[in-house]
Amino acid sequence: MSRAARNRRPRAARNGREKGSVKGVSVSDVVFVLLTVGLFAALALVVRGVEKL
């Protein structure tokens, strides 16, 4: 790839990262993991509540 072609690419594409990412982990990945953990925690509380009935 020529130097001119490389310079036309956005900075995120040049360094291999997406916008809003830290060390290769995007913000949407972190949000997804936190929501998944929160969902399972909420389901565990529901199961505990149902068991007490």
mmCIF entry with sequence, helices, sheets and N, C-alpha, C, O atoms, coordinates in Angstrom:
data_MODEL
# 
_entry.id   MODEL 
# 
_entity.id                         1 
_entity.type                       polymer 
_entity.pdbx_number_of_molecules   1 
# 
_entity_poly.entity_id                      1 
_entity_poly.type                           'polypeptide(L)' 
_entity_poly.nstd_linkage                   no 
_entity_poly.nstd_monomer                   no 
_entity_poly.pdbx_seq_one_letter_code       MSRAARNRRPRAARNGREKGSVKGVSVSDVVFVLLTVGLFAALALVVRGVEKL 
_entity_poly.pdbx_seq_one_letter_code_can   MSRAARNRRPRAARNGREKGSVKGVSVSDVVFVLLTVGLFAALALVVRGVEKL 
_entity_poly.pdbx_strand_id                 A 
# 
loop_
_entity_poly_seq.entity_id 
_entity_poly_seq.num 
_entity_poly_seq.mon_id 
_entity_poly_seq.hetero 
1 1  MET n 
1 2  SER n 
1 3  ARG n 
1 4  ALA n 
1 5  ALA n 
1 6  ARG n 
1 7  ASN n 
1 8  ARG n 
1 9  ARG n 
1 10 PRO n 
1 11 ARG n 
1 12 ALA n 
1 13 ALA n 
1 14 ARG n 
1 15 ASN n 
1 16 GLY n 
1 17 ARG n 
1 18 GLU n 
1 19 LYS n 
1 20 GLY n 
1 21 SER n 
1 22 VAL n 
1 23 LYS n 
1 24 GLY n 
1 25 VAL n 
1 26 SER n 
1 27 VAL n 
1 28 SER n 
1 29 ASP n 
1 30 VAL n 
1 31 VAL n 
1 32 PHE n 
1 33 VAL n 
1 34 LEU n 
1 35 LEU n 
1 36 THR n 
1 37 VAL n 
1 38 GLY n 
1 39 LEU n 
1 40 PHE n 
1 41 ALA n 
1 42 ALA n 
1 43 LEU n 
1 44 ALA n 
1 45 LEU n 
1 46 VAL n 
1 47 VAL n 
1 48 ARG n 
1 49 GLY n 
1 50 VAL n 
1 51 GLU n 
1 52 LYS n 
1 53 LEU n 
# 
_struct_asym.id          A 
_struct_asym.entity_id   1 
# 
loop_
_struct_conf.conf_type_id 
_struct_conf.id 
_struct_conf.pdbx_PDB_helix_id 
_struct_conf.beg_label_comp_id 
_struct_conf.beg_label_asym_id 
_struct_conf.beg_label_seq_id 
_struct_conf.pdbx_beg_PDB_ins_code 
_struct_conf.end_label_comp_id 
_struct_conf.end_label_asym_id 
_struct_conf.end_label_seq_id 
_struct_conf.pdbx_end_PDB_ins_code 
_struct_conf.beg_auth_comp_id 
_struct_conf.beg_auth_asym_id 
_struct_conf.beg_auth_seq_id 
_struct_conf.end_auth_comp_id 
_struct_conf.end_auth_asym_id 
_struct_conf.end_auth_seq_id 
_struct_conf.pdbx_PDB_helix_class 
_struct_conf.details 
_struct_conf.pdbx_PDB_helix_length 
HELX_P HELX_P1 AA1 ARG A 3  ? ARG A 8  ? ARG A 3  ARG A 8  1 ? 6  
HELX_P HELX_P2 AA2 ARG A 11 ? ASN A 15 ? ARG A 11 ASN A 15 1 ? 5  
HELX_P HELX_P3 AA3 VAL A 27 ? GLU A 51 ? VAL A 27 GLU A 51 1 ? 25 
# 
_struct_conf_type.id          HELX_P 
_struct_conf_type.criteria    ? 
_struct_conf_type.reference   ? 
# 
_struct_sheet.id               AA1 
_struct_sheet.type             ? 
_struct_sheet.number_strands   2 
_struct_sheet.details          ? 
# 
_struct_sheet_order.sheet_id     AA1 
_struct_sheet_order.range_id_1   1 
_struct_sheet_order.range_id_2   2 
_struct_sheet_order.offset       ? 
_struct_sheet_order.sense        anti-parallel 
# 
loop_
_struct_sheet_range.sheet_id 
_struct_sheet_range.id 
_struct_sheet_range.beg_label_comp_id 
_struct_sheet_range.beg_label_asym_id 
_struct_sheet_range.beg_label_seq_id 
_struct_sheet_range.pdbx_beg_PDB_ins_code 
_struct_sheet_range.end_label_comp_id 
_struct_sheet_range.end_label_asym_id 
_struct_sheet_range.end_label_seq_id 
_struct_sheet_range.pdbx_end_PDB_ins_code 
_struct_sheet_range.beg_auth_comp_id 
_struct_sheet_range.beg_auth_asym_id 
_struct_sheet_range.beg_auth_seq_id 
_struct_sheet_range.end_auth_comp_id 
_struct_sheet_range.end_auth_asym_id 
_struct_sheet_range.end_auth_seq_id 
AA1 1 SER A 21 ? VAL A 22 ? SER A 21 VAL A 22 
AA1 2 VAL A 25 ? SER A 26 ? VAL A 25 SER A 26 
# 
loop_
_atom_site.group_PDB 
_atom_site.id 
_atom_site.type_symbol 
_atom_site.label_atom_id 
_atom_site.label_alt_id 
_atom_site.label_comp_id 
_atom_site.label_asym_id 
_atom_site.label_entity_id 
_atom_site.label_seq_id 
_atom_site.pdbx_PDB_ins_code 
_atom_site.Cartn_x 
_atom_site.Cartn_y 
_atom_site.Cartn_z 
_atom_site.occupancy 
_atom_site.B_iso_or_equiv 
_atom_site.pdbx_formal_charge 
_atom_site.auth_seq_id 
_atom_site.auth_comp_id 
_atom_site.auth_asym_id 
_atom_site.auth_atom_id 
_atom_site.pdbx_PDB_model_num 
ATOM 1   N N  . MET A 1 1  ? 0.855   -1.165  0.000  1.00 0.00 ? 1  MET A N  1 
ATOM 2   C CA . MET A 1 1  ? 0.000   0.000   0.000  1.00 0.00 ? 1  MET A CA 1 
ATOM 3   C C  . MET A 1 1  ? 0.901   1.229   0.000  1.00 0.00 ? 1  MET A C  1 
ATOM 4   O O  . MET A 1 1  ? 1.907   1.274   0.708  1.00 0.00 ? 1  MET A O  1 
ATOM 5   N N  . SER A 1 2  ? 0.540   2.197   -0.780 1.00 0.00 ? 2  SER A N  1 
ATOM 6   C CA . SER A 1 2  ? 1.361   3.399   -0.882 1.00 0.00 ? 2  SER A CA 1 
ATOM 7   C C  . SER A 1 2  ? 1.172   4.287   0.345  1.00 0.00 ? 2  SER A C  1 
ATOM 8   O O  . SER A 1 2  ? 0.202   4.148   1.091  1.00 0.00 ? 2  SER A O  1 
ATOM 9   N N  . ARG A 1 3  ? 2.106   5.187   0.531  1.00 0.00 ? 3  ARG A N  1 
ATOM 10  C CA . ARG A 1 3  ? 2.030   6.094   1.673  1.00 0.00 ? 3  ARG A CA 1 
ATOM 11  C C  . ARG A 1 3  ? 0.774   6.961   1.600  1.00 0.00 ? 3  ARG A C  1 
ATOM 12  O O  . ARG A 1 3  ? 0.121   7.200   2.616  1.00 0.00 ? 3  ARG A O  1 
ATOM 13  N N  . ALA A 1 4  ? 0.439   7.427   0.406  1.00 0.00 ? 4  ALA A N  1 
ATOM 14  C CA . ALA A 1 4  ? -0.754  8.262   0.239  1.00 0.00 ? 4  ALA A CA 1 
ATOM 15  C C  . ALA A 1 4  ? -2.019  7.480   0.593  1.00 0.00 ? 4  ALA A C  1 
ATOM 16  O O  . ALA A 1 4  ? -2.929  8.024   1.218  1.00 0.00 ? 4  ALA A O  1 
ATOM 17  N N  . ALA A 1 5  ? -2.080  6.223   0.203  1.00 0.00 ? 5  ALA A N  1 
ATOM 18  C CA . ALA A 1 5  ? -3.257  5.407   0.513  1.00 0.00 ? 5  ALA A CA 1 
ATOM 19  C C  . ALA A 1 5  ? -3.364  5.163   2.009  1.00 0.00 ? 5  ALA A C  1 
ATOM 20  O O  . ALA A 1 5  ? -4.467  5.158   2.556  1.00 0.00 ? 5  ALA A O  1 
ATOM 21  N N  . ARG A 1 6  ? -2.236  4.963   2.676  1.00 0.00 ? 6  ARG A N  1 
ATOM 22  C CA . ARG A 1 6  ? -2.260  4.749   4.127  1.00 0.00 ? 6  ARG A CA 1 
ATOM 23  C C  . ARG A 1 6  ? -2.744  5.998   4.838  1.00 0.00 ? 6  ARG A C  1 
ATOM 24  O O  . ARG A 1 6  ? -3.481  5.904   5.820  1.00 0.00 ? 6  ARG A O  1 
ATOM 25  N N  . ASN A 1 7  ? -2.345  7.158   4.362  1.00 0.00 ? 7  ASN A N  1 
ATOM 26  C CA . ASN A 1 7  ? -2.733  8.402   5.017  1.00 0.00 ? 7  ASN A CA 1 
ATOM 27  C C  . ASN A 1 7  ? -4.210  8.714   4.848  1.00 0.00 ? 7  ASN A C  1 
ATOM 28  O O  . ASN A 1 7  ? -4.761  9.482   5.637  1.00 0.00 ? 7  ASN A O  1 
ATOM 29  N N  . ARG A 1 8  ? -4.862  8.151   3.858  1.00 0.00 ? 8  ARG A N  1 
ATOM 30  C CA . ARG A 1 8  ? -6.294  8.384   3.659  1.00 0.00 ? 8  ARG A CA 1 
ATOM 31  C C  . ARG A 1 8  ? -7.131  7.552   4.608  1.00 0.00 ? 8  ARG A C  1 
ATOM 32  O O  . ARG A 1 8  ? -8.284  7.896   4.870  1.00 0.00 ? 8  ARG A O  1 
ATOM 33  N N  . ARG A 1 9  ? -6.583  6.469   5.130  1.00 0.00 ? 9  ARG A N  1 
ATOM 34  C CA . ARG A 1 9  ? -7.338  5.627   6.058  1.00 0.00 ? 9  ARG A CA 1 
ATOM 35  C C  . ARG A 1 9  ? -7.503  6.349   7.384  1.00 0.00 ? 9  ARG A C  1 
ATOM 36  O O  . ARG A 1 9  ? -6.605  7.082   7.798  1.00 0.00 ? 9  ARG A O  1 
ATOM 37  N N  . PRO A 1 10 ? -8.638  6.158   8.065  1.00 0.00 ? 10 PRO A N  1 
ATOM 38  C CA . PRO A 1 10 ? -8.828  6.808   9.361  1.00 0.00 ? 10 PRO A CA 1 
ATOM 39  C C  . PRO A 1 10 ? -7.807  6.292   10.379 1.00 0.00 ? 10 PRO A C  1 
ATOM 40  O O  . PRO A 1 10 ? -7.290  5.182   10.250 1.00 0.00 ? 10 PRO A O  1 
ATOM 41  N N  . ARG A 1 11 ? -7.533  7.100   11.373 1.00 0.00 ? 11 ARG A N  1 
ATOM 42  C CA . ARG A 1 11 ? -6.537  6.736   12.386 1.00 0.00 ? 11 ARG A CA 1 
ATOM 43  C C  . ARG A 1 11 ? -6.889  5.416   13.084 1.00 0.00 ? 11 ARG A C  1 
ATOM 44  O O  . ARG A 1 11 ? -6.000  4.610   13.359 1.00 0.00 ? 11 ARG A O  1 
ATOM 45  N N  . ALA A 1 12 ? -8.180  5.187   13.371 1.00 0.00 ? 12 ALA A N  1 
ATOM 46  C CA . ALA A 1 12 ? -8.581  3.948   14.042 1.00 0.00 ? 12 ALA A CA 1 
ATOM 47  C C  . ALA A 1 12 ? -8.218  2.735   13.198 1.00 0.00 ? 12 ALA A C  1 
ATOM 48  O O  . ALA A 1 12 ? -7.809  1.707   13.737 1.00 0.00 ? 12 ALA A O  1 
ATOM 49  N N  . ALA A 1 13 ? -8.362  2.840   11.896 1.00 0.00 ? 13 ALA A N  1 
ATOM 50  C CA . ALA A 1 13 ? -8.016  1.719   11.023 1.00 0.00 ? 13 ALA A CA 1 
ATOM 51  C C  . ALA A 1 13 ? -6.508  1.540   10.940 1.00 0.00 ? 13 ALA A C  1 
ATOM 52  O O  . ALA A 1 13 ? -6.032  0.418   10.765 1.00 0.00 ? 13 ALA A O  1 
ATOM 53  N N  . ARG A 1 14 ? -5.749  2.620   11.062 1.00 0.00 ? 14 ARG A N  1 
ATOM 54  C CA . ARG A 1 14 ? -4.296  2.522   10.972 1.00 0.00 ? 14 ARG A CA 1 
ATOM 55  C C  . ARG A 1 14 ? -3.699  1.826   12.179 1.00 0.00 ? 14 ARG A C  1 
ATOM 56  O O  . ARG A 1 14 ? -2.748  1.057   12.039 1.00 0.00 ? 14 ARG A O  1 
ATOM 57  N N  . ASN A 1 15 ? -4.242  2.083   13.368 1.00 0.00 ? 15 ASN A N  1 
ATOM 58  C CA . ASN A 1 15 ? -3.648  1.464   14.546 1.00 0.00 ? 15 ASN A CA 1 
ATOM 59  C C  . ASN A 1 15 ? -4.411  0.215   14.994 1.00 0.00 ? 15 ASN A C  1 
ATOM 60  O O  . ASN A 1 15 ? -4.085  -0.357  16.034 1.00 0.00 ? 15 ASN A O  1 
ATOM 61  N N  . GLY A 1 16 ? -5.409  -0.215  14.240 1.00 0.00 ? 16 GLY A N  1 
ATOM 62  C CA . GLY A 1 16 ? -6.108  -1.463  14.517 1.00 0.00 ? 16 GLY A CA 1 
ATOM 63  C C  . GLY A 1 16 ? -7.153  -1.382  15.612 1.00 0.00 ? 16 GLY A C  1 
ATOM 64  O O  . GLY A 1 16 ? -7.642  -2.416  16.067 1.00 0.00 ? 16 GLY A O  1 
ATOM 65  N N  . ARG A 1 17 ? -7.500  -0.209  16.039 1.00 0.00 ? 17 ARG A N  1 
ATOM 66  C CA . ARG A 1 17 ? -8.493  -0.067  17.101 1.00 0.00 ? 17 ARG A CA 1 
ATOM 67  C C  . ARG A 1 17 ? -9.722  0.648   16.586 1.00 0.00 ? 17 ARG A C  1 
ATOM 68  O O  . ARG A 1 17 ? -9.661  1.425   15.634 1.00 0.00 ? 17 ARG A O  1 
ATOM 69  N N  . GLU A 1 18 ? -10.842 0.370   17.236 1.00 0.00 ? 18 GLU A N  1 
ATOM 70  C CA . GLU A 1 18 ? -12.070 1.084   16.926 1.00 0.00 ? 18 GLU A CA 1 
ATOM 71  C C  . GLU A 1 18 ? -12.115 2.362   17.749 1.00 0.00 ? 18 GLU A C  1 
ATOM 72  O O  . GLU A 1 18 ? -11.404 2.497   18.745 1.00 0.00 ? 18 GLU A O  1 
ATOM 73  N N  . LYS A 1 19 ? -12.952 3.294   17.326 1.00 0.00 ? 19 LYS A N  1 
ATOM 74  C CA . LYS A 1 19 ? -13.146 4.493   18.125 1.00 0.00 ? 19 LYS A CA 1 
ATOM 75  C C  . LYS A 1 19 ? -13.816 4.098   19.437 1.00 0.00 ? 19 LYS A C  1 
ATOM 76  O O  . LYS A 1 19 ? -14.769 3.319   19.430 1.00 0.00 ? 19 LYS A O  1 
ATOM 77  N N  . GLY A 1 20 ? -13.339 4.619   20.551 1.00 0.00 ? 20 GLY A N  1 
ATOM 78  C CA . GLY A 1 20 ? -13.910 4.308   21.852 1.00 0.00 ? 20 GLY A CA 1 
ATOM 79  C C  . GLY A 1 20 ? -13.372 3.036   22.454 1.00 0.00 ? 20 GLY A C  1 
ATOM 80  O O  . GLY A 1 20 ? -13.997 2.468   23.350 1.00 0.00 ? 20 GLY A O  1 
ATOM 81  N N  . SER A 1 21 ? -12.228 2.571   21.987 1.00 0.00 ? 21 SER A N  1 
ATOM 82  C CA . SER A 1 21 ? -11.683 1.340   22.532 1.00 0.00 ? 21 SER A CA 1 
ATOM 83  C C  . SER A 1 21 ? -10.444 1.628   23.362 1.00 0.00 ? 21 SER A C  1 
ATOM 84  O O  . SER A 1 21 ? -9.741  2.613   23.138 1.00 0.00 ? 21 SER A O  1 
ATOM 85  N N  . VAL A 1 22 ? -10.194 0.758   24.315 1.00 0.00 ? 22 VAL A N  1 
ATOM 86  C CA . VAL A 1 22 ? -9.019  0.859   25.168 1.00 0.00 ? 22 VAL A CA 1 
ATOM 87  C C  . VAL A 1 22 ? -8.288  -0.468  25.096 1.00 0.00 ? 22 VAL A C  1 
ATOM 88  O O  . VAL A 1 22 ? -8.839  -1.505  25.464 1.00 0.00 ? 22 VAL A O  1 
ATOM 89  N N  . LYS A 1 23 ? -7.070  -0.442  24.630 1.00 0.00 ? 23 LYS A N  1 
ATOM 90  C CA . LYS A 1 23 ? -6.247  -1.652  24.511 1.00 0.00 ? 23 LYS A CA 1 
ATOM 91  C C  . LYS A 1 23 ? -6.968  -2.751  23.740 1.00 0.00 ? 23 LYS A C  1 
ATOM 92  O O  . LYS A 1 23 ? -6.866  -3.923  24.102 1.00 0.00 ? 23 LYS A O  1 
ATOM 93  N N  . GLY A 1 24 ? -7.679  -2.402  22.709 1.00 0.00 ? 24 GLY A N  1 
ATOM 94  C CA . GLY A 1 24 ? -8.332  -3.377  21.854 1.00 0.00 ? 24 GLY A CA 1 
ATOM 95  C C  . GLY A 1 24 ? -9.698  -3.843  22.324 1.00 0.00 ? 24 GLY A C  1 
ATOM 96  O O  . GLY A 1 24 ? -10.337 -4.643  21.642 1.00 0.00 ? 24 GLY A O  1 
ATOM 97  N N  . VAL A 1 25 ? -10.166 -3.362  23.475 1.00 0.00 ? 25 VAL A N  1 
ATOM 98  C CA . VAL A 1 25 ? -11.486 -3.740  23.989 1.00 0.00 ? 25 VAL A CA 1 
ATOM 99  C C  . VAL A 1 25 ? -12.415 -2.555  23.789 1.00 0.00 ? 25 VAL A C  1 
ATOM 100 O O  . VAL A 1 25 ? -12.189 -1.479  24.344 1.00 0.00 ? 25 VAL A O  1 
ATOM 101 N N  . SER A 1 26 ? -13.457 -2.752  22.998 1.00 0.00 ? 26 SER A N  1 
ATOM 102 C CA . SER A 1 26 ? -14.367 -1.634  22.734 1.00 0.00 ? 26 SER A CA 1 
ATOM 103 C C  . SER A 1 26 ? -15.346 -1.454  23.886 1.00 0.00 ? 26 SER A C  1 
ATOM 104 O O  . SER A 1 26 ? -15.572 -2.365  24.683 1.00 0.00 ? 26 SER A O  1 
ATOM 105 N N  . VAL A 1 27 ? -15.910 -0.280  23.951 1.00 0.00 ? 27 VAL A N  1 
ATOM 106 C CA . VAL A 1 27 ? -16.865 0.056   25.014 1.00 0.00 ? 27 VAL A CA 1 
ATOM 107 C C  . VAL A 1 27 ? -18.085 -0.844  24.927 1.00 0.00 ? 27 VAL A C  1 
ATOM 108 O O  . VAL A 1 27 ? -18.637 -1.239  25.955 1.00 0.00 ? 27 VAL A O  1 
ATOM 109 N N  . SER A 1 28 ? -18.513 -1.174  23.715 1.00 0.00 ? 28 SER A N  1 
ATOM 110 C CA . SER A 1 28 ? -19.695 -2.029  23.566 1.00 0.00 ? 28 SER A CA 1 
ATOM 111 C C  . SER A 1 28 ? -19.432 -3.427  24.123 1.00 0.00 ? 28 SER A C  1 
ATOM 112 O O  . SER A 1 28 ? -20.353 -4.063  24.635 1.00 0.00 ? 28 SER A O  1 
ATOM 113 N N  . ASP A 1 29 ? -18.189 -3.919  24.032 1.00 0.00 ? 29 ASP A N  1 
ATOM 114 C CA . ASP A 1 29 ? -17.869 -5.217  24.621 1.00 0.00 ? 29 ASP A CA 1 
ATOM 115 C C  . ASP A 1 29 ? -18.011 -5.172  26.140 1.00 0.00 ? 29 ASP A C  1 
ATOM 116 O O  . ASP A 1 29 ? -18.565 -6.092  26.741 1.00 0.00 ? 29 ASP A O  1 
ATOM 117 N N  . VAL A 1 30 ? -17.518 -4.118  26.752 1.00 0.00 ? 30 VAL A N  1 
ATOM 118 C CA . VAL A 1 30 ? -17.601 -3.978  28.211 1.00 0.00 ? 30 VAL A CA 1 
ATOM 119 C C  . VAL A 1 30 ? -19.057 -3.872  28.644 1.00 0.00 ? 30 VAL A C  1 
ATOM 120 O O  . VAL A 1 30 ? -19.457 -4.494  29.629 1.00 0.00 ? 30 VAL A O  1 
ATOM 121 N N  . VAL A 1 31 ? -19.848 -3.096  27.924 1.00 0.00 ? 31 VAL A N  1 
ATOM 122 C CA . VAL A 1 31 ? -21.272 -2.944  28.250 1.00 0.00 ? 31 VAL A CA 1 
ATOM 123 C C  . VAL A 1 31 ? -21.980 -4.289  28.132 1.00 0.00 ? 31 VAL A C  1 
ATOM 124 O O  . VAL A 1 31 ? -22.801 -4.638  28.980 1.00 0.00 ? 31 VAL A O  1 
ATOM 125 N N  . PHE A 1 32 ? -21.662 -5.046  27.079 1.00 0.00 ? 32 PHE A N  1 
ATOM 126 C CA . PHE A 1 32 ? -22.295 -6.352  26.892 1.00 0.00 ? 32 PHE A CA 1 
ATOM 127 C C  . PHE A 1 32 ? -21.971 -7.289  28.062 1.00 0.00 ? 32 PHE A C  1 
ATOM 128 O O  . PHE A 1 32 ? -22.861 -7.965  28.577 1.00 0.00 ? 32 PHE A O  1 
ATOM 129 N N  . VAL A 1 33 ? -20.730 -7.329  28.471 1.00 0.00 ? 33 VAL A N  1 
ATOM 130 C CA . VAL A 1 33 ? -20.333 -8.214  29.581 1.00 0.00 ? 33 VAL A CA 1 
ATOM 131 C C  . VAL A 1 33 ? -21.014 -7.780  30.870 1.00 0.00 ? 33 VAL A C  1 
ATOM 132 O O  . VAL A 1 33 ? -21.516 -8.619  31.617 1.00 0.00 ? 33 VAL A O  1 
ATOM 133 N N  . LEU A 1 34 ? -21.036 -6.479  31.137 1.00 0.00 ? 34 LEU A N  1 
ATOM 134 C CA . LEU A 1 34 ? -21.676 -6.007  32.369 1.00 0.00 ? 34 LEU A CA 1 
ATOM 135 C C  . LEU A 1 34 ? -23.177 -6.291  32.378 1.00 0.00 ? 34 LEU A C  1 
ATOM 136 O O  . LEU A 1 34 ? -23.730 -6.670  33.410 1.00 0.00 ? 34 LEU A O  1 
ATOM 137 N N  . LEU A 1 35 ? -23.831 -6.110  31.248 1.00 0.00 ? 35 LEU A N  1 
ATOM 138 C CA . LEU A 1 35 ? -25.263 -6.422  31.178 1.00 0.00 ? 35 LEU A CA 1 
ATOM 139 C C  . LEU A 1 35 ? -25.523 -7.907  31.351 1.00 0.00 ? 35 LEU A C  1 
ATOM 140 O O  . LEU A 1 35 ? -26.496 -8.295  31.997 1.00 0.00 ? 35 LEU A O  1 
ATOM 141 N N  . THR A 1 36 ? -24.666 -8.740  30.783 1.00 0.00 ? 36 THR A N  1 
ATOM 142 C CA . THR A 1 36 ? -24.832 -10.187 30.918 1.00 0.00 ? 36 THR A CA 1 
ATOM 143 C C  . THR A 1 36 ? -24.667 -10.616 32.373 1.00 0.00 ? 36 THR A C  1 
ATOM 144 O O  . THR A 1 36 ? -25.469 -11.398 32.884 1.00 0.00 ? 36 THR A O  1 
ATOM 145 N N  . VAL A 1 37 ? -23.637 -10.111 33.038 1.00 0.00 ? 37 VAL A N  1 
ATOM 146 C CA . VAL A 1 37 ? -23.424 -10.445 34.451 1.00 0.00 ? 37 VAL A CA 1 
ATOM 147 C C  . VAL A 1 37 ? -24.588 -9.936  35.288 1.00 0.00 ? 37 VAL A C  1 
ATOM 148 O O  . VAL A 1 37 ? -25.059 -10.636 36.184 1.00 0.00 ? 37 VAL A O  1 
ATOM 149 N N  . GLY A 1 38 ? -25.057 -8.721  35.005 1.00 0.00 ? 38 GLY A N  1 
ATOM 150 C CA . GLY A 1 38 ? -26.192 -8.168  35.741 1.00 0.00 ? 38 GLY A CA 1 
ATOM 151 C C  . GLY A 1 38 ? -27.460 -8.979  35.542 1.00 0.00 ? 38 GLY A C  1 
ATOM 152 O O  . GLY A 1 38 ? -28.234 -9.166  36.481 1.00 0.00 ? 38 GLY A O  1 
ATOM 153 N N  . LEU A 1 39 ? -27.677 -9.461  34.326 1.00 0.00 ? 39 LEU A N  1 
ATOM 154 C CA . LEU A 1 39 ? -28.857 -10.279 34.048 1.00 0.00 ? 39 LEU A CA 1 
ATOM 155 C C  . LEU A 1 39 ? -28.819 -11.581 34.849 1.00 0.00 ? 39 LEU A C  1 
ATOM 156 O O  . LEU A 1 39 ? -29.821 -11.981 35.443 1.00 0.00 ? 39 LEU A O  1 
ATOM 157 N N  . PHE A 1 40 ? -27.668 -12.231 34.861 1.00 0.00 ? 40 PHE A N  1 
ATOM 158 C CA . PHE A 1 40 ? -27.568 -13.485 35.620 1.00 0.00 ? 40 PHE A CA 1 
ATOM 159 C C  . PHE A 1 40 ? -27.699 -13.247 37.127 1.00 0.00 ? 40 PHE A C  1 
ATOM 160 O O  . PHE A 1 40 ? -28.256 -14.086 37.835 1.00 0.00 ? 40 PHE A O  1 
ATOM 161 N N  . ALA A 1 41 ? -27.198 -12.128 37.618 1.00 0.00 ? 41 ALA A N  1 
ATOM 162 C CA . ALA A 1 41 ? -27.363 -11.799 39.032 1.00 0.00 ? 41 ALA A CA 1 
ATOM 163 C C  . ALA A 1 41 ? -28.839 -11.585 39.358 1.00 0.00 ? 41 ALA A C  1 
ATOM 164 O O  . ALA A 1 41 ? -29.325 -12.057 40.385 1.00 0.00 ? 41 ALA A O  1 
ATOM 165 N N  . ALA A 1 42 ? -29.548 -10.878 38.487 1.00 0.00 ? 42 ALA A N  1 
ATOM 166 C CA . ALA A 1 42 ? -30.976 -10.649 38.703 1.00 0.00 ? 42 ALA A CA 1 
ATOM 167 C C  . ALA A 1 42 ? -31.753 -11.971 38.649 1.00 0.00 ? 42 ALA A C  1 
ATOM 168 O O  . ALA A 1 42 ? -32.659 -12.199 39.450 1.00 0.00 ? 42 ALA A O  1 
ATOM 169 N N  . LEU A 1 43 ? -31.390 -12.831 37.701 1.00 0.00 ? 43 LEU A N  1 
ATOM 170 C CA . LEU A 1 43 ? -32.062 -14.137 37.630 1.00 0.00 ? 43 LEU A CA 1 
ATOM 171 C C  . LEU A 1 43 ? -31.798 -14.979 38.875 1.00 0.00 ? 43 LEU A C  1 
ATOM 172 O O  . LEU A 1 43 ? -32.689 -15.691 39.339 1.00 0.00 ? 43 LEU A O  1 
ATOM 173 N N  . ALA A 1 44 ? -30.597 -14.905 39.413 1.00 0.00 ? 44 ALA A N  1 
ATOM 174 C CA . ALA A 1 44 ? -30.289 -15.638 40.647 1.00 0.00 ? 44 ALA A CA 1 
ATOM 175 C C  . ALA A 1 44 ? -31.155 -15.143 41.797 1.00 0.00 ? 44 ALA A C  1 
ATOM 176 O O  . ALA A 1 44 ? -31.628 -15.941 42.606 1.00 0.00 ? 44 ALA A O  1 
ATOM 177 N N  . LEU A 1 45 ? -31.365 -13.833 41.874 1.00 0.00 ? 45 LEU A N  1 
ATOM 178 C CA . LEU A 1 45 ? -32.234 -13.296 42.930 1.00 0.00 ? 45 LEU A CA 1 
ATOM 179 C C  . LEU A 1 45 ? -33.670 -13.739 42.743 1.00 0.00 ? 45 LEU A C  1 
ATOM 180 O O  . LEU A 1 45 ? -34.354 -14.026 43.725 1.00 0.00 ? 45 LEU A O  1 
ATOM 181 N N  . VAL A 1 46 ? -34.145 -13.802 41.512 1.00 0.00 ? 46 VAL A N  1 
ATOM 182 C CA . VAL A 1 46 ? -35.499 -14.274 41.241 1.00 0.00 ? 46 VAL A CA 1 
ATOM 183 C C  . VAL A 1 46 ? -35.647 -15.729 41.652 1.00 0.00 ? 46 VAL A C  1 
ATOM 184 O O  . VAL A 1 46 ? -36.646 -16.105 42.265 1.00 0.00 ? 46 VAL A O  1 
ATOM 185 N N  . VAL A 1 47 ? -34.669 -16.540 41.321 1.00 0.00 ? 47 VAL A N  1 
ATOM 186 C CA . VAL A 1 47 ? -34.721 -17.965 41.701 1.00 0.00 ? 47 VAL A CA 1 
ATOM 187 C C  . VAL A 1 47 ? -34.740 -18.111 43.213 1.00 0.00 ? 47 VAL A C  1 
ATOM 188 O O  . VAL A 1 47 ? -35.495 -18.926 43.743 1.00 0.00 ? 47 VAL A O  1 
ATOM 189 N N  . ARG A 1 48 ? -33.922 -17.334 43.917 1.00 0.00 ? 48 ARG A N  1 
ATOM 190 C CA . ARG A 1 48 ? -33.934 -17.391 45.388 1.00 0.00 ? 48 ARG A CA 1 
ATOM 191 C C  . ARG A 1 48 ? -35.318 -17.019 45.941 1.00 0.00 ? 48 ARG A C  1 
ATOM 192 O O  . ARG A 1 48 ? -35.832 -17.655 46.862 1.00 0.00 ? 48 ARG A O  1 
ATOM 193 N N  . GLY A 1 49 ? -35.900 -15.974 45.350 1.00 0.00 ? 49 GLY A N  1 
ATOM 194 C CA . GLY A 1 49 ? -37.227 -15.537 45.808 1.00 0.00 ? 49 GLY A CA 1 
ATOM 195 C C  . GLY A 1 49 ? -38.300 -16.586 45.546 1.00 0.00 ? 49 GLY A C  1 
ATOM 196 O O  . GLY A 1 49 ? -39.184 -16.784 46.379 1.00 0.00 ? 49 GLY A O  1 
ATOM 197 N N  . VAL A 1 50 ? -38.237 -17.253 44.412 1.00 0.00 ? 50 VAL A N  1 
ATOM 198 C CA . VAL A 1 50 ? -39.225 -18.289 44.084 1.00 0.00 ? 50 VAL A CA 1 
ATOM 199 C C  . VAL A 1 50 ? -39.054 -19.495 44.992 1.00 0.00 ? 50 VAL A C  1 
ATOM 200 O O  . VAL A 1 50 ? -40.039 -20.119 45.384 1.00 0.00 ? 50 VAL A O  1 
ATOM 201 N N  . GLU A 1 51 ? -37.825 -19.827 45.328 1.00 0.00 ? 51 GLU A N  1 
ATOM 202 C CA . GLU A 1 51 ? -37.576 -20.991 46.209 1.00 0.00 ? 51 GLU A CA 1 
ATOM 203 C C  . GLU A 1 51 ? -38.173 -20.785 47.592 1.00 0.00 ? 51 GLU A C  1 
ATOM 204 O O  . GLU A 1 51 ? -38.541 -21.757 48.252 1.00 0.00 ? 51 GLU A O  1 
ATOM 205 N N  . LYS A 1 52 ? -38.276 -19.539 48.043 1.00 0.00 ? 52 LYS A N  1 
ATOM 206 C CA . LYS A 1 52 ? -38.805 -19.276 49.377 1.00 0.00 ? 52 LYS A CA 1 
ATOM 207 C C  . LYS A 1 52 ? -40.334 -19.396 49.438 1.00 0.00 ? 52 LYS A C  1 
ATOM 208 O O  . LYS A 1 52 ? -40.904 -19.419 50.529 1.00 0.00 ? 52 LYS A O  1 
ATOM 209 N N  . LEU A 1 53 ? -40.992 -19.471 48.298 1.00 0.00 ? 53 LEU A N  1 
ATOM 210 C CA . LEU A 1 53 ? -42.456 -19.560 48.282 1.00 0.00 ? 53 LEU A CA 1 
ATOM 211 C C  . LEU A 1 53 ? -42.966 -20.885 48.764 1.00 0.00 ? 53 LEU A C  1 
ATOM 212 O O  . LEU A 1 53 ? -44.177 -21.103 48.805 1.00 0.00 ? 53 LEU A O  1 
# 
